[in-house]
C-alpha cells in the first residue's frame, strides 16, 4: 500500500521558489492502478519520485508497504 498525506515539495528555481507538489494526499492499495497525466512541468515526476522514496518531501508523510518515511532508508532497503 502507498499513502501520501499532505505532501508538499518545492525547488529553488531561477526566479525563486517553485512548488511542484502542494498538499497532495492519496492512498493506493495493493494491485490498484493509477495513471498520472498533465502538461510538462506540472509535478508528475516529482510526485512519482517522492512516492518512491527517492525525494524527501518538504512537508507531509509518505508510507509504502507499512514503512514510514521510505526516503530515510538506505536505497537498497526502499523496495
C-alpha positions as CSV (number, residue, x, y, z in Angstrom):
1,X,0.0,0.0,0.0
2,X,1.1,3.5,-0.8
3,X,-0.1,6.5,1.2
4,X,0.8,10.2,0.9
5,X,-0.5,12.6,3.5
6,X,-0.5,16.3,2.8
7,X,2.8,16.1,0.8
8,X,4.4,19.3,-0.4
9,X,7.7,19.6,-2.4
10,X,9.4,22.8,-3.6
11,X,12.5,23.5,-5.5
12,X,14.6,26.6,-6.0
13,X,14.2,28.0,-9.5
14,X,15.9,30.8,-11.4
15,X,13.1,33.1,-10.4
16,X,12.6,31.9,-6.8
17,X,10.7,29.1,-5.2
18,X,8.8,26.7,-7.4
19,X,6.2,24.5,-5.6
20,X,5.9,21.2,-7.6
21,X,3.5,19.5,-5.1
22,X,1.2,21.2,-2.6
23,X,-0.8,19.3,-0.1
24,X,-1.1,16.0,-2.1
25,X,-3.0,13.2,-0.3
26,X,-3.6,9.9,-1.9
27,X,-3.9,6.2,-1.0
28,X,-3.3,3.2,-3.2
29,X,-4.0,-0.4,-2.2
30,X,-2.1,-3.4,-3.4
31,X,-3.0,-4.2,-7.1
32,X,-4.7,-0.8,-7.5
33,X,-3.6,1.1,-10.6
34,X,-3.3,4.9,-11.0
35,X,-2.4,6.9,-14.1
36,X,-1.0,10.4,-13.9
37,X,-1.1,12.8,-16.7
38,X,-0.7,16.5,-17.2
39,X,1.4,19.1,-19.0
40,X,5.2,19.3,-18.8
41,X,6.3,20.8,-15.5
42,X,3.1,20.2,-13.5
43,X,4.8,17.8,-11.0
44,X,4.2,14.3,-12.3
45,X,7.8,13.2,-12.0
46,X,8.2,14.9,-8.6
47,X,5.1,13.0,-7.4
48,X,6.4,9.7,-8.6
49,X,9.9,10.3,-7.2
50,X,8.5,11.4,-3.8
51,X,6.1,8.4,-3.7
52,X,9.0,6.1,-4.4
53,X,11.1,7.5,-1.6
54,X,13.7,9.0,-3.8
55,X,12.8,12.6,-2.9
56,X,12.1,13.8,0.6
57,X,9.0,16.0,0.8
58,X,9.3,19.4,2.4
59,X,6.1,18.6,4.4
60,X,3.8,15.7,4.9
61,X,4.3,11.9,5.2
62,X,4.9,9.1,2.8
63,X,4.2,5.4,3.8
64,X,5.0,2.5,1.5
65,X,4.2,-1.1,2.4
66,X,3.8,-0.2,6.0
67,X,7.2,1.6,6.2
68,X,7.1,5.2,7.3
69,X,9.4,7.7,5.6
70,X,11.0,5.4,3.0
71,X,13.3,8.2,2.0
72,X,15.1,7.8,5.3
73,X,16.0,4.2,4.4
74,X,19.2,3.2,2.6
75,X,18.5,2.8,-1.2
76,X,18.8,-1.0,-1.1
77,X,16.0,-1.2,1.6
78,X,13.4,1.0,-0.2
79,X,11.7,-1.8,-2.1
